[in-house]
């Protein structure tokens, strides 16, 4: 499987008044072409900072260190003027709150048509020339402007809305974002992704605040985009069960570090890290077989005052003296299932 995204030794630092604080700490992660990987953890675990770093959308007071290779090109060292060319048909992002992602003074049809124009501009730029992902000396055949993509943008916009199961797409296309429900706005954002045909899609908490039925529909749409277009998806969520419905692999983050990484079924049925066990133990139903709901004691650490040793040790009932003094490192416990914990 060819890697569409490769993150190596990534740190994300934020400048405060007095010092720098690290929200992402030495993360290594790969996402294969057409793969869906889930990134899960509590608020403050570094998930969103990782997502913004991948998109090169970090705020002005943040900086990234390490490598983020998207389609074979390192985004960390790429000037901003060049990075924006990759955002669109190369990589795109669905944000947690679609109301702040859509332009409030533009109709839905105009915004979707803008995505079509953006896709065309990306084709002209011929930015995607990683040998493993493109025909040498030519354009990616998946981006070829064949008959299905020669339709007028307005028709494509309506077709995209129909594809994401919006009822009466013609009428919806004429509306402004504030006239749509939260689920409809989120589906408009996914429709944009369908129009862009991105190689890499970052979905940051895309189902938060949606009802269960709409959430299931959104998850189905994202899986369809990955399956039908070969899009690689990084699905970010605090809900490990939601991640389990869409991802082939799961990365569990805590205090800016990946503490467990493995196939979804293995992580959910045989969690190794105490933090992963705590996340699953707090689920009201599902994997506990009638056992009581458990909670993880304490709160996530402040990135300005991280504990020494294993960052989870103040909240871990298995903590040993070694856990309080020595940093952890990833170990492969079974095929493709890694954990960073001194218990192993």
N, C-alpha and C positions, 0 to 999 in steps of 0.2 A: 504493500500500500504506500503510495507516494504521499509525503507530508506536504499539506497545503500551508500549514503553520508550524513553526518550530520556535519555541521560547527557550532560551538558554541563559541560565544564571541571571535572571531578571530581578533587579531591585527598582522599586519606585520610592523616591524620597520626596518629602514635602518640607518646605522651608517654613519655619515658625519664626517668631520674633527673636528667639534666643538661639535656636539650633535647627538641625535637620532631623526629621523623624521618618522612619522607613515603614511604609504601609504594605509593601511587597518585598519579601526577603529571599533572594536566591531561588526563584521558581524556575523549574525545568518542566516543559510540557510540549508534547507534539500532538497534532491533529491531522489524521490522514485525510486524503481526498474523499469527500462524501461521508465522512465520519461525523457522528454527533457525540460530543463529549460534554459531560456535566461538570460544573464547578460549583461546589456547595459549601456553605459555612454560615455562621451567624453574621449579623451586622458587625462591621468592623474587622472582618477577617481578611480583607484585602481583595475581595472578588471584583468589586466595581473598579478599583484602581488597576487591576490586571486587565480588565476589559477596555478601559480607556487608554491604557498604554498600548495595547494591541492596535487600537484604532488611531493612535497618535493624536489623542484628544485630551491629554492631561492638561489641567489648568496651569496658568503661568507660574505658580509657586511650586510646581512639581517637576521632577526630572527623572528620566529612566536611565538605568545602567544595565549593560548586558546586551543580549541580542534578541530581536523579534523578527524572524524571517517569515515574511508573507509572500508566497509564490516565489521563494528563492531570493527575495530582496530584503535586506536588513532595514527595518523601519526606524530603529533607534537613531541611527546616524544619518537618516535621510532628511534633507532640508524640508521645511514645512511646505514650501511651494511645490515640491515634487510629491510629497506625501498625499496631498489632496487629490492627486490624479489616481491614486490607488483606491481612494474611497469612492464607492459607487459600484461599478461592475467588478472591481477587484475584491473589495471587502466593504461590508456595510454593517450597520448596527441598528437593532431595535431597542429603544430605550424603555425604561420601566414605566414612564408616564407619557403616553402618546400625545396628550394635549400640549405638552411643552415641546414636542418634536415636530408637530405639524404647524405650518404657518397659519395663524388665525385669520388673516385677511385674504387668503387665497382659497378658492374653491377646491374641492377634492380633485376634480378632473384636471385642474391646472397643475396641481402638485404631482399627480401621477404622470402627466405629460412631460413635466420637467424631468422626471426620472428616465423617461424614454429618451429624451434629448441627451441627458447625461450619459446614458449607455452608449449612444451613438458617438459621442465625443471620445469616450474611452476606446472604442474600436479604432478610431482614427489615430489615436496616440500610440497604439500598438505597444502598450506598456508591459504586456504579459509574455515574457520570452524565456521563462525558466524551462530548460530543455526537457525536463521530466513532465511538464504540464502543457507543452505547446509543440506544434509541428515546427521543426527547425526552419527558420527563414520565412515563416508564414504566420497567419493569425490562428488563434485557437478555433478549431472548427465549430465549437459550441457557441462562439460569438458571431458566426457567419450570419449575414443579413439575408436569410432565406425567405421564402414566401410567407412563412408564419410571422415574420418580423417586419414585413414590408407594409403592414396595415397602417392606416393613419393613427397617430398617437391617441386621438380621442376614442377610437374604437378599441385600441389596446387597453386604454384606461378602464373602459367599461368591462372588457373581457377579464381584466385582472380582478376587478371587484366581484365579478361573477365567480371567478375561480376560488376566491376566498369565502364564498358562500354568503355574500351579502345579498339580501333580498332587494329587489327593484334597484339594480346597480345603476341604471340610467338616472334615476332620481337622486340616489346617493351621490353620484358624481357631481351633481349640480349644487350640493350643499357645502356649507362651511363647517370646519371641525366642531365648533360649539353646538352645532345642530345634531351631532351624532352621539351615541352612547359610548361608554368607555370601551366596550367590546368591539363596537364598529370602528372606532378610531384605531384600536390595536390591529384590526384586520386590514385597515387601510395601509398601515405601516408594513404589514406583511405583503400586501399587494405590491407595494413599491419594491420589496425585495424580489418578488416574482418577476417584475418588469426589468430589474437591473441584472438578474441572473448572476448574483455575486458568486465568487469562488469561496469566500469566507464570510460567514455571517455570525456576528456576536449578538446574542439575545440576552440582555441584562434584565432579569426579573420580568419577563414579558407577560406573565400571567398574574402578577400581583394585583389585588383589588378587583379581579374578575370573578364572576360567579362560577360555580363548578362546571356547569354546562358549557359556558363560553370558554372556560379554561381548557376543557377537553377539545373543543373545536380548534382553538389556537395551537395546541400541541400537535394535533393531527395535521394542521396546515404546515407547521414547521417541518415535521417529518416528511411530508409530501415534497416540500421544496428540496430537502436533502436527497430524497430518493430519486426524484424525477430530474433534477438539474445537477446532481452530483455536488451540491454545495456542502462545504464543511461548516458545522455549526458548533459554536461554543455557547452552551446554554448555562447561564448563571442564575442561581437561585439559592434561597435559604432553606427551601423545602426539599429534603432528600428524596421523598416519595415522588414528587413531581419530576425531579431529575431522573428517577428510576424508570419513569414511563417513556422517556424519549432517548436516553443516552445509551450508547454502547459501552462507554467507560465513564468512571466518576473520579474526579479529583476533589478531595476534601481539604479545605483550607482552614488554617487557624493561625491567628496573629501574623498574617502575611506569608505563611509557609504552607506548602502542600505536605500534609502529614500522612495521607493515605491516597493511593492511586491504584485503580484496578478495574477489571471488567465489572459492569454494574451488578450482575447477579452475585458475583463473589463478594463484592463490598457490602451489599445489602444482607445477604444470607450468612456471611462469615466475616463481619467487621473485625479488624485487628486493632486499630488504634482506640484507646479509651474514649477519645472525643467522638469518633464515628459511632461507637457503641452508645454513647450518651445521646447523640442525635436520633438514632433509631429507637432507643429506649423511651424517648419523649413522644413518640408517635402514638396517638390515641388508639390505633388499631393496626392490624396488619401482620407484623413480623414477630409479635411477642407471645402468640399462642395463649392469650388469657392472662398474661402476667400484668402486674401493676404498671401504670405509667411512672416513669422515672424522670428526674430532672437533673440537669448538670448544675452543680452548686456554683455559686459565685457569678461573676460577670467576665466578659472578655477583657483582656488587659489593655491598658492605655499604651499606645505605641510610643509615647514619650517616656514610659517607665516600664519597659518589658522586664519580666523576671529573668534571672540567669538560668542557664541550663535549658531544659525542655520548657517551652513557653506555656504548656498546659499544666505543668506540675502543681501550681497552687489550687487547681480545681480537680485534680486527679486522685481518686481513692487508692490507686496503685503506686503512687509516687514513692520512690526510694531516694536515698541520699544522692545517688548518682544522677538522678533526674534533676536535682536542684543545682548541680554544678557543671554537668557536661551537656554540650549541644547534641542533638540527635542528627542522624543521617539516614537516608533512604536505604532500605534493605529489601531485596526480593524474597518474599516468603514462599510463594508458589508462582506458577507461570503468570507473568505480567501483573502480579499483585504485590505492590510495594507498600511499606509502612516505615515511618520514622518514629521509633519508640524503643526505649531501653529495656522493655519487657522481652524483647526478642533478640 
